């Protein structure tokens, strides 16, 4: 990212690891909608910033205090790389370490992963070794898509056999659908209008699909849940309209679990009556993609155990030197794109 609205290649030196850090040689990366938000100015003005936060690679160098990693190890970094000694981490919220959303360092407070080499702070705590039987093109999905999507389900208090609606079936919504199934949901309702995404949602475990362009989402959810609303709604889009829908379709005592990025407007509105005039025993859960070695190891175990094949979301593949075209396809949502994978 040269500046807001402009991207292209640039030359930078290979980063050096501090005592607790590692430098990773990138092998595979994924482009994320967040990269587009960043280029449009979503996190404020940035210049000469390397984009990207979803990558796997091979350890190139480690600092003197790194105990568990050696050059040559195949590794996955979480998209979020917390400071584990920070008070927020000690309070149980490492993604918020170093200030609100401060665990989000790649392509934000430091250079990201769309480069031949990238730097990882606190390498022992933030890098996971990738099992031999998990290929790079699956492991790379754990960095953000699985971690964020599954978080939506984990924070959703889904009762075993419970009912879940997932608003939008983009890559995070699709992984929230998988997460809801893994958490024991008995009925998963995906809301989505794009046919290719509807189809993928079904293969990932959505029992019902509601097309919001032709159906009344609220009426249909009530019909599917015997008039009560769902136990859990996972909001995976991040608009005022979908958030209102989330409140309306969730039963009293239920949970609205947000994984959407609210990029527009100053306020998000809560429909007062559907919120039980503030007394509906409803939980609104929020979170930023969890990172960390243990988290990544768990996600890799899910992939190794073939409980999910995230590589079905890869609609496009490019070599690193085709990055500009790859970014354009992801950014402009050309050609039914879901995820664009980059080979280095
Ligand atoms: Zn991402």
Boltz pocket constraint, residues with backbone or C-beta under 6 A from the ligand:
constraints:
  - pocket:
      binder: B
      contacts: [[A, 31], [A, 32], [A, 33], [A, 34], [A, 53], [A, 54], [A, 79], [A, 144], [A, 145]]
      max_distance: 6.0
